[in-house]
């Protein structure tokens, strides 16, 4: 589990396709690898990956082809910058929100509007994702925990506001209009929908008979 508070900007050193349906990703990130061990989890642009090797400030992870096809990692190449976060420790503060590292889908940067002290960004999202997005709710964009400022169902977009720290320390400050981003909605919304549409609503409404 993660919090959506990015620890550092890493750099992709290699993305090697393997035989079959996988690839091997090597990323330079001295902060997140300072205490990383085999089997640890690291969020890469919001995707939870398992560390298989570390050394010289880098770590290596295997990536399934499905992940490459369903997330922005499929477009990664040598030199790409990525958001990195280690799994949260049980004693740590939950500075963002509960982020699983399970990307729900890919969105597109629709517009960017610089303001005096922040930047307003609109993201186009698939309808099946937008249904879970709520004004003032939480969403992870490329692994960054953000608050939704508004939702426009007519255009299929939602807005976020980025403060200078987010612009400086994450890839969101470098993304251009048209770039793709990984989206993970608040898991609580998905559980509530599942409960209300799978016959569990009786338990909510009436409890035991």
C-alpha positions in Angstrom: 0.0 0.0 0.0 1.1 3.6 -0.7 0.1 7.1 0.2 0.5 8.9 -3.1 3.3 11.1 -1.7 6.1 10.8 -4.2 9.5 10.4 -2.7 11.7 11.1 -5.7 11.8 11.4 -9.5 13.5 8.3 -10.9 15.0 7.7 -14.4 14.3 4.7 -16.6 17.6 3.1 -17.5 16.2 0.2 -19.6 13.0 -1.5 -20.6 13.9 -4.9 -22.0 11.2 -7.1 -23.6 11.4 -10.7 -22.5 10.3 -13.8 -24.3 6.6 -14.4 -23.8 4.5 -11.7 -22.3 6.7 -9.7 -19.9 9.4 -7.0 -19.8 12.2 -6.1 -17.3 12.4 -2.5 -16.2 15.5 -1.0 -14.6 15.1 2.4 -12.8 17.6 4.6 -11.1 16.3 5.9 -7.8 18.8 6.2 -5.0 16.3 7.3 -2.3 13.8 4.4 -2.8 16.6 1.9 -3.2 18.5 3.0 -0.1 16.8 0.2 1.9 15.0 -1.8 -0.8 15.3 -5.6 -0.8 14.2 -8.4 -3.1 10.5 -8.7 -2.9 9.8 -5.1 -1.7 7.1 -3.0 -3.5 7.8 0.3 -5.2 5.2 2.4 -6.9 6.4 3.5 -10.4 4.0 6.2 -11.8 1.3 4.6 -9.6 2.0 1.0 -10.7 3.0 -1.3 -7.8 6.1 -3.3 -8.9 8.1 -5.9 -7.1 11.8 -5.4 -6.7 13.9 -8.3 -8.0 17.4 -6.8 -7.9 19.0 -3.6 -6.5 22.5 -2.1 -6.9 24.2 1.2 -7.5 21.1 3.2 -6.7 19.0 1.3 -9.2 16.3 -1.4 -9.0 14.9 -3.9 -11.4 11.4 -5.2 -11.7 9.5 -7.5 -14.0 6.4 -6.1 -15.7 3.7 -8.2 -17.2 2.6 -7.3 -20.8 -0.9 -6.6 -19.5 0.6 -3.8 -17.3 2.5 -2.4 -20.3 -0.7 -2.4 -22.4 -3.0 -1.0 -19.7 -0.7 1.7 -18.2 1.6 4.5 -19.4 4.6 2.2 -18.6 4.1 0.8 -22.0 5.5 4.0 -23.4 8.5 4.2 -21.1 11.9 4.4 -22.7 15.5 5.1 -21.6 15.6 8.5 -20.0 11.9 8.7 -19.1 11.3 10.3 -15.7 9.0 8.4 -13.3 7.4 9.0 -9.9 8.7 6.7 -7.2 7.4 5.8 -3.8 8.2 3.0 -1.4 5.4 1.0 0.3 4.2 2.8 3.4 5.4 1.5 6.8 2.8 0.7 9.4 4.2 3.4 11.7 4.3 6.2 9.1 1.9 9.1 8.6 -0.7 8.6 5.9 0.0 12.0 4.2 -2.1 11.4 1.1 -4.8 8.7 0.8 -4.9 4.9 0.5 -3.3 4.1 -2.8 -3.0 0.4 -3.8 -0.8 0.8 -6.9 -3.4 -1.0 -9.0 -4.0 1.3 -11.9 -7.6 1.4 -13.1 -6.9 3.0 -16.4 -5.2 5.7 -18.4 -6.2 9.3 -18.8 -5.0 12.1 -21.0 -3.9 15.6 -20.1 -6.6 17.7 -21.7 -5.4 21.2 -20.7 -3.1 23.1 -18.4 -3.7 26.6 -17.1 -0.9 28.3 -15.1 -2.0 30.5 -12.2 0.0 32.7 -9.9 0.7 30.1 -7.2 -0.5 26.8 -8.8 -1.5 25.2 -12.1 -5.0 24.0 -13.0 -4.9 20.7 -15.0 -7.8 19.0 -16.7 -7.6 15.3 -17.3 -9.8 13.3 -19.8 -10.8 10.0 -18.4 -12.8 7.0 -19.6 -16.4 6.9 -18.5 -15.9 3.7 -16.5 -13.3 5.6 -14.4 -15.0 9.0 -14.3 -18.0 7.4 -12.6 -15.9 7.0 -9.4 -14.4 10.5 -9.4 -16.1 13.0 -7.1 -15.5 16.7 -6.4 -13.3 17.1 -3.4 -12.6 13.4 -3.5 -9.1 11.7 -3.8 -7.5 10.3 -6.9 -4.0 9.1 -7.7 -2.6 10.5 -11.0 0.7 8.8 -11.9 0.9 7.7 -8.3 0.4 11.3 -6.9 -2.4 11.7 -4.3 -4.5 14.6 -5.5 -7.8 16.3 -4.6 -10.4 16.6 -7.4 -11.5 20.2 -7.9 -14.4 19.4 -10.2 -15.9 16.8 -12.5 -17.4 17.6 -15.9 -19.4 14.6 -17.2 -20.3 16.4 -20.4 -16.7 16.6 -21.5 -15.5 13.5 -19.7 -12.9 15.4 -17.7 -12.0 16.3 -14.1 -9.8 19.0 -12.7 -6.9 19.0 -10.3 -4.8 21.9 -8.9 -1.0 21.4 -8.7 1.0 23.4 -6.1 4.6 24.3 -6.8 6.0 21.4 -4.8 4.0 18.9 -6.9 5.1 20.7 -10.1 8.8 20.6 -9.1 9.0 17.1 -7.6 6.8 14.9 -9.8 6.4 14.1 -13.5 3.1 16.1 -13.5 5.2 19.2 -13.7 6.7 18.0 -16.9 3.7 16.4 -18.6 2.3 18.1 -21.7 -1.2 18.3 -23.1 -1.9 15.0 -24.8 0.4 13.0 -22.5 -1.1 9.9 -20.9 -1.3 9.4 -17.1 -2.1 6.4 -14.9 -5.3 6.8 -12.9 -6.3 5.0 -9.7 -9.7 5.9 -8.1 -10.4 5.8 -4.4 -10.8 2.1 -3.6 -13.6 2.9 -1.1 -15.9 4.0 -4.0 -15.4 0.7 -5.8 -16.2 -1.3 -2.6 -19.4 0.8 -2.0 -20.5 0.2 -5.6 -19.8 -3.5 -5.3 -21.7 -3.7 -2.0 -24.8 -1.9 -3.5 -24.9 -3.9 -6.7 -24.2 -7.4 -5.6 -27.0 -8.1 -3.3 -25.2 -6.7 -0.3 -27.6 -3.7 -0.1 -30.0 -5.8 2.1 -27.3 -6.0 4.7 -26.7 -2.3 4.7 -30.4 -1.4 4.9 -31.8 -4.0 7.2 -29.0 -5.9 8.9 -30.0 -9.3 10.4 -33.6 -10.5 10.2 
